[in-house]
Each structure stands twice: as C-alpha cells, then as structure tokens.
Amino acid sequence: MHPIGVIRSPYKKSRDIPIQGTFKSEVEGWIELKDKYAGGLKDLDEFSHAIILYYFHKSQRQETEGRPFLERNKHGIFAIRSPHRPNHIGFSIVKIKKIEANKMYFTEVDVLDATPVLDIKPYVKYFDSRDDVTCGWLDKHFKNGNIPDETILK
Amino acid sequence: MHPIGVIRSPYKKSRDIPIQGTFKSEVEGWIELKDKYAGGLKDLDEFSHAIILYYFHKSQRQETEGRPFLERNKHGIFAIRSPHRPNHIGFSIVKIKKIEANKMYFTEVDVLDATPVLDIKPYVKYFDSRDDVTCGWLDKHFKNGNIPDETILK
C-alpha cells in the first residue's frame, strides 16, 4: 500500500472536523494525485459523488473497542467509524465539484489536511445506496430527523 | 496493512461473481476474523448492513484506465470499480445475517472466496446514502429500472 496522493482540507486538527462531511456541506477540499495517476480520473467528472479511501495518518493506536464521537458508550471497533482501527483505513463519500488535471475538488469534507489517499471510486447509487437499513447505536442520535451537532470531542 | 481475516464465499473464480452482490441477494458468505479481532464485532449485529474493505488478491496488475464488466469502453480507473487499481482495495456493502464469535455471516456477496479482509465498518444511512446522485457511464445501463445481467466477462 502506498499513497496515490494527498487530501487538502481546511481542517488542521481532529476536533475541527464535523462528525461527517455531509452535515457541513459548504466546506471544500481537494485531492491532489501524483501525476502518474491523473489519467485515472478520466470520466469521473460525470459522477456527482465519489468514495474516497485514505489512511488515518494521525492515529497512533489500534483498539478493539472504542468510544465514538457521539456518545460515551464503548462499541466494537467494527461497529464505529473511529480512526483507531486495524489498518487505519478511512472512508468518506464526497460531492465532486470539478476535476482538473491531477486534482479532484469536492465538498462534504470530513478529513484532516494532508491525509494520504489510497483510492478513489465512483459512488454508484445502484449498489451503494440501501433501503431498509437499521443503524444500531446510531439510530437514537438521529431519531425524528435530528442531526446531532454536539460530540464528546468538543 | 495486514489481513484481519478472510472472506468465505461460494465464488471460486472471477467469472462466477455477479457485478454487485445486491443483484444476487440470496447468496451467502462470511468473514472469519483472526481471534484477536473478534471483540471488534461487538454491537455490529444491531446494524443491518456493513461496509467491507478487502484486498483484491488475484489482481496481478495496476491500470490507469480499464474496461468495466458492463461495457467495452475504457474509463479512468477511479471512474470504475475494477480490481486492477492502485492499492487493489475492494469495497462492498453486505447485509448482515448474524454474528457468532469471530464470524460475521452475510448476504449480497460479490467477493471471491479466500479474499483477505482489511476492515469492516457499519453502514450508516445518515452518512452513506445520498440523494440526487448521477452515475456517469453507468446510468445508461440502469435506465428505467433496468438491471443488467450480461457482462463482457461472461
């Protein structure tokens, strides 16, 4: 595994980041790919959204259980989105604004500045959007259309 | 990066795999985690779906452009879901059936048997499902509710 590029974002510290970028949708960032990968972006500008996979480079530990930003209860690391996980791979969906040469500009950012990128994939609603979904410990925080704006980090 | 476990699936060869598991939803598989990661599955059984990240271990090459299963046109590697991509990371959403000790059983499989697993994350509809999505070259294949069953592989 090696970085294919880097993410540029206005967030310099973890505590500045929203729990997910979709809830602070005006914030912009971009991915700057190494030149040899620029050709891989061809036709991605016809998609509205992309999946980005990246390396949680600031995480110094691996946990089996952890506390999510939203509550003090511990959960298994595979039931939360914490960076302190085996392999430290992060996953976000972003909204593509434009692509220019080796750069993909996007909104809905929830990633630290200078984060190494591992992959970009097109977001395909036919496979990636699911109905009849239940979300365990998270459902109570989003009940009745609520969007939580407090986290235990802040 | 290291495998945290292995995926078991009925698919032994690439050409047996459906384009995405959600279109052959009765097929079952499971992830068998290394024992030390079993505790990480705590509370994941309260979620209906999980994101799995894995290593495309059969891919022998990295491409900048490639042909997807659905058509003969070439697209940038970041605009398709081909395994022959930088870092060879695969991404699928699966439907959780049950969790027992270090095993997560699921349906909607689209992964080869013996694939090394890198991570499991809860699928959270509040962040992972998007409206107003356009899907570039894929939209024509799914027009008017069509589900393509032919691929150029078969």
HADDOCK unambig.tbl for C-alpha pairs under 7 A between the chains (distance, minus, plus):
assign (segid A and resid 1 and name CA) (segid B and resid 87 and name CA) 5.31 0.50 0.50
assign (segid A and resid 2 and name CA) (segid B and resid 87 and name CA) 6.86 0.50 0.50
assign (segid A and resid 20 and name CA) (segid B and resid 127 and name CA) 6.64 0.50 0.50
assign (segid A and resid 22 and name CA) (segid B and resid 127 and name CA) 6.60 0.50 0.50
assign (segid A and resid 37 and name CA) (segid B and resid 64 and name CA) 6.43 0.50 0.50
assign (segid A and resid 39 and name CA) (segid B and resid 64 and name CA) 5.94 0.50 0.50
assign (segid A and resid 39 and name CA) (segid B and resid 76 and name CA) 6.15 0.50 0.50
assign (segid A and resid 40 and name CA) (segid B and resid 64 and name CA) 4.74 0.50 0.50
assign (segid A and resid 40 and name CA) (segid B and resid 65 and name CA) 5.80 0.50 0.50
assign (segid A and resid 40 and name CA) (segid B and resid 76 and name CA) 3.97 0.50 0.50
assign (segid A and resid 40 and name CA) (segid B and resid 77 and name CA) 4.65 0.50 0.50
assign (segid A and resid 40 and name CA) (segid B and resid 78 and name CA) 5.22 0.50 0.50
assign (segid A and resid 41 and name CA) (segid B and resid 76 and name CA) 5.17 0.50 0.50
assign (segid A and resid 41 and name CA) (segid B and resid 77 and name CA) 6.93 0.50 0.50
assign (segid A and resid 41 and name CA) (segid B and resid 78 and name CA) 5.44 0.50 0.50
assign (segid A and resid 41 and name CA) (segid B and resid 79 and name CA) 6.47 0.50 0.50
assign (segid A and resid 42 and name CA) (segid B and resid 75 and name CA) 6.07 0.50 0.50
assign (segid A and resid 42 and name CA) (segid B and resid 76 and name CA) 4.34 0.50 0.50
assign (segid A and resid 42 and name CA) (segid B and resid 79 and name CA) 6.89 0.50 0.50
assign (segid A and resid 43 and name CA) (segid B and resid 75 and name CA) 6.14 0.50 0.50
assign (segid A and resid 43 and name CA) (segid B and resid 76 and name CA) 6.22 0.50 0.50
assign (segid A and resid 43 and name CA) (segid B and resid 79 and name CA) 6.05 0.50 0.50
assign (segid A and resid 44 and name CA) (segid B and resid 78 and name CA) 6.71 0.50 0.50
assign (segid A and resid 44 and name CA) (segid B and resid 79 and name CA) 4.70 0.50 0.50
assign (segid A and resid 46 and name CA) (segid B and resid 135 and name CA) 6.75 0.50 0.50
assign (segid A and resid 46 and name CA) (segid B and resid 136 and name CA) 4.38 0.50 0.50
assign (segid A and resid 47 and name CA) (segid B and resid 134 and name CA) 5.26 0.50 0.50
assign (segid A and resid 47 and name CA) (segid B and resid 135 and name CA) 4.64 0.50 0.50
assign (segid A and resid 47 and name CA) (segid B and resid 136 and name CA) 4.77 0.50 0.50
assign (segid A and resid 48 and name CA) (segid B and resid 133 and name CA) 5.63 0.50 0.50
assign (segid A and resid 48 and name CA) (segid B and resid 134 and name CA) 5.14 0.50 0.50
assign (segid A and resid 48 and name CA) (segid B and resid 135 and name CA) 6.71 0.50 0.50
assign (segid A and resid 49 and name CA) (segid B and resid 133 and name CA) 6.86 0.50 0.50
assign (segid A and resid 64 and name CA) (segid B and resid 37 and name CA) 6.43 0.50 0.50
assign (segid A and resid 64 and name CA) (segid B and resid 39 and name CA) 5.97 0.50 0.50
assign (segid A and resid 64 and name CA) (segid B and resid 40 and name CA) 4.73 0.50 0.50
assign (segid A and resid 65 and name CA) (segid B and resid 40 and name CA) 5.80 0.50 0.50
assign (segid A and resid 75 and name CA) (segid B and resid 42 and name CA) 6.08 0.50 0.50
assign (segid A and resid 75 and name CA) (segid B and resid 43 and name CA) 6.15 0.50 0.50
assign (segid A and resid 76 and name CA) (segid B and resid 39 and name CA) 6.16 0.50 0.50
assign (segid A and resid 76 and name CA) (segid B and resid 40 and name CA) 3.99 0.50 0.50
assign (segid A and resid 76 and name CA) (segid B and resid 41 and name CA) 5.17 0.50 0.50
assign (segid A and resid 76 and name CA) (segid B and resid 42 and name CA) 4.34 0.50 0.50
assign (segid A and resid 76 and name CA) (segid B and resid 43 and name CA) 6.21 0.50 0.50
assign (segid A and resid 77 and name CA) (segid B and resid 40 and name CA) 4.67 0.50 0.50
assign (segid A and resid 77 and name CA) (segid B and resid 41 and name CA) 6.92 0.50 0.50
assign (segid A and resid 78 and name CA) (segid B and resid 40 and name CA) 5.26 0.50 0.50
assign (segid A and resid 78 and name CA) (segid B and resid 41 and name CA) 5.46 0.50 0.50
assign (segid A and resid 78 and name CA) (segid B and resid 44 and name CA) 6.71 0.50 0.50
assign (segid A and resid 78 and name CA) (segid B and resid 120 and name CA) 5.31 0.50 0.50
assign (segid A and resid 78 and name CA) (segid B and resid 121 and name CA) 5.01 0.50 0.50
assign (segid A and resid 78 and name CA) (segid B and resid 122 and name CA) 6.52 0.50 0.50
assign (segid A and resid 79 and name CA) (segid B and resid 41 and name CA) 6.49 0.50 0.50
assign (segid A and resid 79 and name CA) (segid B and resid 42 and name CA) 6.89 0.50 0.50
assign (segid A and resid 79 and name CA) (segid B and resid 43 and name CA) 6.05 0.50 0.50
assign (segid A and resid 79 and name CA) (segid B and resid 44 and name CA) 4.70 0.50 0.50
assign (segid A and resid 79 and name CA) (segid B and resid 121 and name CA) 6.07 0.50 0.50
assign (segid A and resid 79 and name CA) (segid B and resid 122 and name CA) 5.16 0.50 0.50
assign (segid A and resid 80 and name CA) (segid B and resid 121 and name CA) 6.60 0.50 0.50
assign (segid A and resid 80 and name CA) (segid B and resid 122 and name CA) 6.34 0.50 0.50
assign (segid A and resid 81 and name CA) (segid B and resid 121 and name CA) 6.40 0.50 0.50
assign (segid A and resid 87 and name CA) (segid B and resid 1 and name CA) 5.33 0.50 0.50
assign (segid A and resid 87 and name CA) (segid B and resid 2 and name CA) 6.86 0.50 0.50
assign (segid A and resid 87 and name CA) (segid B and resid 118 and name CA) 6.63 0.50 0.50
assign (segid A and resid 93 and name CA) (segid B and resid 128 and name CA) 6.86 0.50 0.50
assign (segid A and resid 118 and name CA) (segid B and resid 87 and name CA) 6.62 0.50 0.50
assign (segid A and resid 120 and name CA) (segid B and resid 78 and name CA) 5.32 0.50 0.50
assign (segid A and resid 121 and name CA) (segid B and resid 78 and name CA) 5.02 0.50 0.50
assign (segid A and resid 121 and name CA) (segid B and resid 79 and name CA) 6.08 0.50 0.50
assign (segid A and resid 121 and name CA) (segid B and resid 80 and name CA) 6.59 0.50 0.50
assign (segid A and resid 121 and name CA) (segid B and resid 81 and name CA) 6.40 0.50 0.50
assign (segid A and resid 122 and name CA) (segid B and resid 78 and name CA) 6.54 0.50 0.50
assign (segid A and resid 122 and name CA) (segid B and resid 79 and name CA) 5.17 0.50 0.50
assign (segid A and resid 122 and name CA) (segid B and resid 80 and name CA) 6.34 0.50 0.50
assign (segid A and resid 124 and name CA) (segid B and resid 135 and name CA) 5.83 0.50 0.50
assign (segid A and resid 125 and name CA) (segid B and resid 133 and name CA) 6.76 0.50 0.50
assign (segid A and resid 127 and name CA) (segid B and resid 20 and name CA) 6.66 0.50 0.50
assign (segid A and resid 127 and name CA) (segid B and resid 22 and name CA) 6.63 0.50 0.50
assign (segid A and resid 128 and name CA) (segid B and resid 93 and name CA) 6.87 0.50 0.50
assign (segid A and resid 129 and name CA) (segid B and resid 129 and name CA) 4.98 0.50 0.50
assign (segid A and resid 129 and name CA) (segid B and resid 130 and name CA) 6.92 0.50 0.50
assign (segid A and resid 130 and name CA) (segid B and resid 129 and name CA) 6.93 0.50 0.50
assign (segid A and resid 133 and name CA) (segid B and resid 48 and name CA) 5.62 0.50 0.50
assign (segid A and resid 133 and name CA) (segid B and resid 49 and name CA) 6.83 0.50 0.50
assign (segid A and resid 133 and name CA) (segid B and resid 125 and name CA) 6.74 0.50 0.50
assign (segid A and resid 134 and name CA) (segid B and resid 47 and name CA) 5.26 0.50 0.50
assign (segid A and resid 134 and name CA) (segid B and resid 48 and name CA) 5.14 0.50 0.50
assign (segid A and resid 135 and name CA) (segid B and resid 46 and name CA) 6.74 0.50 0.50
assign (segid A and resid 135 and name CA) (segid B and resid 47 and name CA) 4.62 0.50 0.50
assign (segid A and resid 135 and name CA) (segid B and resid 48 and name CA) 6.69 0.50 0.50
assign (segid A and resid 135 and name CA) (segid B and resid 124 and name CA) 5.81 0.50 0.50
assign (segid A and resid 136 and name CA) (segid B and resid 46 and name CA) 4.36 0.50 0.50
assign (segid A and resid 136 and name CA) (segid B and resid 47 and name CA) 4.75 0.50 0.50
